[in-house]
Amino acid sequence: MKSSKDKYIRVLIADDHEVVRQGIKTILSDTPDLRVVAEAEDGMEVLEKIQELDVDVILLDFDMPRKSGLDTLIELKAIRPKLPVLMLSIFPEDHYGLRFLKAGASGYLGKASVSAQLVEAVRKVAQGGKFISPVLTEKLVSELNHDSEGPLHEKLTDREFQVFHCIASGKRLKAIAEELHLSINTVSTYRSRILEKMEMENNSDLIRYAIKNSIIK
């Protein structure tokens, strides 16, 4: 909670690419009520810095080393449930937005839209609101009305989706297990569930699906 003396919104930027962080800082530096007070290169560093610093909004990249954006978000909400987290991603809102909103994010912003919408989004979530694009609004309405079954990958739990994304990115089971801190047997079980839920036969099918639906690039 900011004191009455504070005239700006304190922002932490988490992205493993320095050029992205600098670009975001440049956008925010032109706005007197927003100030970048910290940066992080991965999810582990985010969790460390929020223990030391008082921030009002976190800008969190979807795809980071050591700890994924989704895992980081879940842990952040457990530690600081009221801290607004705005997800940033190169991937379209219709593939990931709802999943992150359900996990506790205050908004989801595609990096292609950052320059035009970032300031508005940060201000809105800092005030306790949600930043939801028209695309996400349509998906929310559709889901509430049960008008469509939705894409196959939306049948997956958050953990299954993480494993699916890793498999589709070409990672081997051992590497996935190490990244997600799971046993290889557990990852293999998740893979079997994913194939069953998505009605597919093998990893090649998952990769083709992910490429076709722009889940990986």
C-alpha positions, 0 to 999 in steps of 0.5 A, spaced: 500 500 500 503 506 497 503 512 502 500 519 500 506 521 499 508 516 493 506 519 487 507 514 482 506 506 481 512 502 482 513 497 477 518 490 477 519 488 470 521 481 469 524 478 462 530 474 460 531 479 454 535 485 456 533 489 450 525 487 452 526 490 459 530 496 456 524 497 451 519 497 457 523 502 461 523 507 455 515 507 455 514 507 462 519 513 463 515 518 459 510 517 464 511 521 470 506 516 475 510 510 473 517 508 475 521 502 474 524 500 481 526 493 479 528 488 474 529 481 474 531 476 469 527 470 471 522 467 476 526 465 481 529 472 481 522 475 481 520 471 488 527 474 491 526 481 489 519 481 492 521 479 499 526 485 499 522 491 495 515 494 495 512 494 488 505 495 486 505 492 479 509 486 476 510 485 469 511 478 468 514 475 461 510 468 460 517 464 457 523 465 462 528 460 464 529 457 471 522 458 473 516 459 468 511 465 468 506 460 470 509 457 476 512 464 478 505 467 477 502 461 482 507 462 487 507 470 487 499 469 488 500 465 494 505 470 497 502 476 495 495 475 493 493 482 492 499 484 488 497 485 481 501 481 475 500 483 468 503 477 463 507 479 457 507 474 451 509 474 444 503 469 444 496 471 442 491 472 448 486 467 445 491 461 447 494 463 453 490 469 456 484 465 460 489 460 463 493 466 466 487 470 468 484 463 472 491 463 475 490 470 478 493 474 473 490 481 473 491 482 465 495 479 459 498 483 454 501 481 447 508 484 446 506 486 439 501 491 443 505 493 449 507 500 446 500 502 445 497 499 451 502 498 456 501 504 460 493 504 460 494 496 462 499 498 468 494 504 471 488 499 470 491 493 474 494 498 479 488 500 481 485 493 482 482 492 475 483 487 470 486 489 463 482 484 458 483 485 451 476 485 446 479 478 444 479 475 451 472 478 453 469 474 447 473 468 450 470 469 457 463 470 454 463 464 450 466 460 455 460 462 460 455 461 455 458 454 453 457 456 446 463 452 444 468 446 446 474 451 445 481 448 443 483 441 445 489 444 449 484 448 453 482 441 456 489 441 460 490 442 467 496 448 468 501 443 469 499 438 463 499 445 459 506 446 461 508 439 460 505 440 453 508 446 451 515 443 453 514 437 449 511 441 443 518 445 444 522 439 443 524 438 450 526 431 452 522 428 458 529 428 462 529 436 461 522 437 462 523 433 469 529 437 471 525 444 469 519 442 472 522 439 478 518 432 477 520 425 476 521 422 469 515 417 471 511 423 473 512 427 466 511 421 462 504 420 466 502 427 464 504 426 457 500 420 457 494 424 459 495 430 454 495 425 449 489 422 451 485 429 452 487 431 446 486 425 442 493 424 439 498 419 438 505 421 439 509 427 440 509 429 433 502 430 433 503 435 439 508 439 435 504 439 429 498 442 433 502 447 437 505 450 430 498 450 427 495 454 433 501 458 434 502 456 441 510 455 439 514 459 434 
